[in-house]
Amino acid sequence: MPYTQHTSESVSDGHPDKIADQISDAVLDAVLSQDPLGRVACEVLVKERMVVISGEVSADATIDYMKIVCQVLTGVYGKPCHPEDIELMLHVGQQSKEIAHGVDQHESLGAGDQGMMYGYACDETPAYMPMPIYLSHQLMRAHKKLRQTDPRILADAKSQVTVSYEGGVPSGIKSVVLSTQHQADMPLEEVRSFIQSSLIDLVIPKALVNKDTVYFVNPSGTFIRGGPSADCGLTGRKLMVDTYGGFALHGGGAFSGKDSTKVDRTAAYMARYVAKHVVAAGVAKQCELCLAYAIGVEHPVMVALDTFGTNTIPEDKILRMVRTVFDFSPKGMIDALQLQTPRFLPTAAFGHFGREGDAFSWERLDRLDDLHGFED
């Protein structure tokens, strides 16, 4: 395989788009805590003090939207947010009867929309994630910890890592970019040296750093004004950050604010779950799984798999294994991944995949014995 490079980015939980994602998923969790069968499609826009919440919620639940917004903002900024600080606009209706009929007409539930969803896994990191997005997320998680101990570092930030590959294996770090909001009284050169020594140098593996590695810290200069004050935030606008950093194909559907009948989210989680099992089982070093659905239909219209030539057994056998072991109906996926319980707010920042913790049920490797025991 020829020498190649790949770049992926991540953003902090204080990035305006991620604030919108977190509010959307906090609304979903609030609904599911009262009605596990609730239907939610929640979109959020944030700009300065204004928060617009729109979409559809059909559930036996009473939702305090202002409380949710304040809780999310308090969590992001580490200081209390009060209702008088927010200009809240609500435009929330009920789920369309036609969509509800399509979903509910089958015992196993029909898909809540058409489309194709992709899941991916590879063996180049312990999290079965590509190295560039893995390191970019690590930088942003470390950034959150750093700003919790040093008030000079503020909530809005971005990272970007370019990794060089030889023979399909990470061989070095070409560049690291990290831009962080900071207090006005912190000089730019101090920001740069502090972030380099207290964050980047602690996260980027020394074995991948070489004399040609280049670092860019706040390359555009000072970054004092950030978050929704500087930019508008919108739910679902960071698809590559949420998934695989551009390594895998993407069907175009966002995740946050959508309940589990929406295959945009559920099938993407299931595809990751299955792809990770394929790689962990040792039958391929990379796996991309595609699921495609028709609205109102309970089984996928397509299940396709690509191991990019890294498979150790025939791809058609891997596909038969996958289709035999896993249930790709909406109900089957919901039951397998327990997606009708509140678990979604933690997914709304730092990526939906390659994560640890009980919330991330699609990261479990609990069906390996079934794959190993498969008989053709």
C-alpha positions in Angstrom: 0.0 0.0 0.0 1.5 3.4 -0.9 2.4 6.0 1.6 -0.7 8.0 2.5 -1.9 10.6 5.0 -5.3 11.2 6.7 -6.7 14.1 8.7 -9.6 14.1 11.2 -10.9 16.7 13.5 -12.8 16.9 16.8 -14.5 19.7 18.7 -15.1 20.4 22.4 -18.4 20.2 24.2 -18.3 24.0 24.2 -18.4 24.3 20.5 -21.8 25.8 19.5 -22.8 22.9 17.3 -22.1 20.5 20.1 -24.1 22.6 22.6 -27.0 22.2 20.2 -26.4 18.5 20.0 -26.3 18.2 23.8 -29.6 20.0 24.3 -31.2 17.8 21.6 -30.0 14.6 23.4 -30.9 16.0 26.8 -34.5 16.5 25.6 -34.5 12.9 24.3 -33.2 11.5 27.6 -35.8 13.5 29.5 -38.6 12.0 27.4 -37.2 8.4 27.7 -36.9 8.7 31.4 -40.7 9.2 31.6 -41.9 7.2 28.5 -39.5 4.6 27.0 -41.7 4.4 23.9 -41.6 8.2 23.3 -41.0 9.5 19.8 -38.6 12.4 19.5 -37.1 14.4 16.7 -35.5 17.4 18.4 -33.6 20.1 16.6 -31.8 23.0 18.3 -30.3 26.3 17.2 -28.2 28.4 19.6 -27.0 31.9 19.0 -25.9 34.3 21.9 -28.7 34.1 24.5 -31.3 32.7 22.1 -32.1 28.9 22.1 -34.6 27.7 19.5 -36.0 24.2 20.1 -38.0 22.7 17.3 -39.2 19.3 16.1 -41.7 16.6 17.1 -42.3 15.0 20.5 -45.0 12.4 20.9 -44.8 10.9 24.4 -46.5 10.5 27.7 -44.1 13.0 29.3 -44.0 16.5 30.7 -40.8 18.3 29.5 -39.3 21.4 31.2 -37.3 22.7 28.2 -35.9 25.7 30.1 -34.6 23.4 32.9 -32.9 21.2 30.3 -31.2 24.1 28.5 -29.9 25.5 31.8 -28.6 22.1 32.9 -26.7 21.5 29.7 -25.2 25.0 29.8 -24.2 24.6 33.4 -22.5 21.3 32.6 -20.6 22.8 29.7 -19.5 26.1 31.4 -19.1 24.9 34.9 -21.2 27.8 36.3 -24.9 28.1 37.0 -27.2 29.1 34.1 -30.5 30.7 35.1 -33.7 31.1 33.0 -33.3 34.8 32.9 -30.0 34.3 31.0 -31.8 32.5 28.1 -34.2 33.6 25.4 -36.0 30.3 24.7 -38.2 29.8 21.6 -40.2 26.6 21.4 -41.8 25.2 18.2 -42.5 21.5 19.1 -45.3 19.5 17.6 -46.4 15.9 17.4 -45.0 13.2 15.2 -46.7 12.9 11.8 -49.5 10.3 11.8 -48.2 8.9 8.5 -44.8 8.3 9.9 -46.2 6.8 13.1 -48.3 4.4 11.1 -45.3 3.3 9.1 -43.3 2.6 12.2 -46.1 0.9 14.1 -47.6 -1.3 11.4 -45.3 -4.2 12.1 -44.7 -6.1 15.4 -41.0 -5.6 14.9 -41.5 -1.9 14.1 -41.0 -0.4 10.6 -38.1 1.8 9.9 -38.8 5.4 10.8 -37.2 6.6 7.6 -35.4 5.5 4.4 -31.7 5.8 3.9 -28.4 4.1 4.3 -26.3 4.0 7.5 -22.6 2.9 7.8 -20.6 1.5 10.7 -16.8 1.0 10.7 -14.0 -0.5 12.8 -10.3 -1.1 12.4 -7.5 -2.5 14.5 -5.1 0.4 14.6 -6.2 1.7 18.1 -7.4 -0.1 21.2 -10.8 1.5 20.6 -11.1 -0.1 17.2 -11.1 3.5 15.7 -8.9 5.2 13.1 -5.9 6.9 14.7 -6.6 10.5 13.5 -10.1 10.7 15.0 -9.0 8.7 18.0 -6.3 11.2 18.9 -8.4 14.2 18.0 -11.1 13.1 20.5 -8.4 12.4 23.1 -7.2 16.0 22.7 -10.7 17.4 23.3 -11.4 15.2 26.3 -8.0 16.3 27.8 -9.0 19.9 27.0 -12.2 19.6 29.0 -10.2 18.3 32.0 -7.6 21.0 31.6 -10.2 23.8 31.7 -11.8 22.4 34.8 -8.5 23.0 36.6 -7.3 26.2 34.9 -10.0 28.9 34.4 -7.9 30.7 31.8 -8.8 28.0 29.3 -12.4 28.4 28.1 -15.0 26.0 26.6 -14.9 26.4 22.8 -12.1 24.4 21.1 -11.2 22.4 18.1 -8.5 19.8 17.4 -7.2 18.2 14.2 -4.6 15.5 13.7 -2.9 14.4 10.5 -1.4 10.9 10.6 1.0 9.4 8.0 0.5 5.8 7.0 2.9 3.3 5.4 1.5 -0.1 4.4 -1.8 0.8 5.9 -0.3 1.3 9.4 0.2 4.6 11.2 3.8 5.6 10.9 3.9 9.1 12.2 2.1 12.3 13.1 2.4 14.9 10.4 0.6 17.7 12.2 -1.5 18.6 15.2 -3.8 21.6 15.3 -5.5 22.8 18.4 -7.4 26.1 18.8 -8.8 27.0 22.2 -10.8 29.8 23.6 -9.0 31.6 26.4 -9.3 34.5 28.8 -8.4 37.9 27.4 -5.6 38.4 30.0 -3.7 35.3 28.9 -1.1 36.3 26.2 -1.2 34.3 23.0 2.4 33.0 23.4 1.5 31.8 26.9 -1.6 30.0 25.5 0.5 28.3 22.9 3.3 27.1 25.2 0.8 26.1 27.9 -1.4 24.1 25.6 1.6 22.4 24.0 3.1 21.3 27.3 0.0 20.7 29.4 -2.2 19.1 26.7 -0.7 18.1 23.4 2.5 16.6 24.6 0.6 14.5 27.1 -1.8 13.1 24.5 0.1 12.6 21.3 2.1 9.3 21.4 5.8 10.0 21.4 6.5 7.0 19.3 4.6 8.7 16.4 6.3 12.1 16.8 9.3 12.8 14.5 11.4 15.7 13.5 8.9 16.7 10.8 5.9 16.8 13.1 4.4 20.3 13.0 2.2 21.9 15.7 -0.3 24.7 15.3 -1.8 26.1 18.5 -4.3 29.0 17.9 -2.8 29.5 14.4 -5.2 32.4 13.6 -4.2 34.3 16.8 -6.1 35.1 19.9 -9.4 33.2 20.5 -11.3 35.2 23.2 -14.9 35.2 22.0 -16.3 31.8 21.5 -19.3 29.5 21.7 -22.8 30.7 20.6 -21.6 34.3 21.2 -19.2 34.0 18.2 -21.0 31.4 16.0 -24.4 29.9 15.5 -24.8 26.3 16.6 -27.1 23.8 15.0 -28.0 20.2 15.8 -26.4 17.6 13.5 -23.7 19.7 11.9 -20.7 17.7 12.9 -21.2 14.3 11.2 -17.5 13.4 10.7 -16.7 14.4 14.3 -19.6 12.2 15.4 -18.5 9.1 13.4 -15.1 8.1 12.0 -13.4 11.3 10.9 -13.9 10.7 7.2 -12.5 7.1 7.1 -15.9 5.5 6.4 -18.7 6.4 4.1 -21.6 8.3 5.6 -25.3 8.1 4.7 -25.9 11.8 5.6 -28.2 11.3 8.6 -27.4 13.0 11.9 -27.8 11.3 15.3 -28.6 13.7 18.2 -32.2 14.3 19.2 -33.6 11.2 17.5 -35.3 8.3 19.3 -34.4 4.7 18.5 -37.1 4.2 15.8 -35.1 6.6 13.6 -32.7 4.3 11.8 -30.4 7.2 11.0 -29.2 6.7 14.6 -30.0 3.1 15.5 -28.8 1.5 12.4 -25.5 3.5 12.5 -25.0 2.2 16.1 -25.8 -1.3 15.0 -23.5 -1.2 12.0 -20.7 0.0 14.3 -21.5 -2.8 16.8 -21.3 -5.4 14.1 -18.2 -4.0 12.4 -16.4 -3.9 15.7 -17.3 -7.6 16.3 -16.0 -8.5 12.9 -12.6 -6.9 13.5 -12.4 -8.1 17.1 -13.1 -11.7 16.0 -10.0 -11.5 13.9 -11.6 -12.2 10.5 -10.7 -8.7 9.1 -8.4 -5.8 10.1 -11.0 -3.3 8.8 -14.7 -3.6 8.3 -17.4 -1.2 6.9 -21.0 -2.4 7.2 -23.8 -0.6 5.3 -27.5 -1.0 6.2 -30.2 0.5 4.0 -33.9 0.8 4.9 -37.3 1.8 3.4 -39.6 3.8 5.6 -42.2 1.6 7.3 -40.4 -1.7 6.3 -39.2 -3.8 9.2 -36.1 -5.4 7.6 -33.3 -3.7 5.7 -33.4 -3.6 2.0 -29.7 -4.1 1.9 -26.9 -5.4 4.1 -23.5 -4.9 2.6 -19.9 -5.4 3.9 -16.4 -4.3 2.8 -13.2 -5.4 4.5 -10.9 -3.5 2.1 -8.9 -6.6 1.3 -8.0 -7.2 5.0 -10.2 -10.3 5.4 -8.8 -13.6 6.5 -11.8 -15.6 5.4 -14.0 -15.0 2.3 -16.1 -11.8 2.6 -19.3 -13.6 1.6 -18.8 -15.9 4.6 -18.4 -12.9 6.9 -21.6 -11.5 5.5 -23.5 -14.7 6.1 -22.1 -14.8 9.7 -23.3 -11.3 10.3 -26.7 -11.8 8.8 -27.2 -15.0 10.8 -26.0 -13.7 14.2 -27.5 -10.2 14.3 -31.1 -8.9 13.9 -31.3 -5.8 11.8 -35.0 -5.1 12.3 -35.6 -1.9 14.2 -37.0 -3.8 17.2 -34.1 -6.2 17.1 -31.5 -3.4 17.1 -33.3 -1.5 19.8 -33.5 -4.6 22.0 -29.9 -5.6 21.4 -28.5 -2.2 22.2 -31.1 -1.2 24.9 -31.9 2.1 23.1 -35.1 2.9 24.9 -33.4 4.0 28.1 -31.9 7.4 28.7 -28.3 7.2 27.6 -27.8 9.7 24.9 -26.5 13.0 26.4 -23.0 11.5 26.8 -22.9 10.7 23.1 -23.4 14.3 22.0 -19.8 15.4 22.5 -16.4 13.7 21.8 -17.8 11.2 19.3 -20.4 8.5 19.4 -17.9 5.6 18.7 -14.8 4.3 20.4 -16.2 5.3 23.8 -16.2 3.5 27.1 -19.0 3.3 29.7 -22.5 1.8 30.1 -24.1 4.4 27.9 -22.3 3.1 24.8 -23.9 -0.3 24.4 -22.9 -0.5 20.8 -19.3 -0.7 21.9 -19.7 -3.9 23.7 -18.2 -7.1 22.4 -20.7 -9.5 23.8 -21.5 -11.6 20.7 -18.0 -12.8 19.8 -18.8 -16.4 20.9 -21.7 -16.4 18.5 -19.4 -15.4 15.6 -16.7 -17.8 16.6 -19.3 -20.6 16.8 -20.8 -19.8 13.4 -21.1 -22.9 11.1 -21.7 -22.2 7.4 
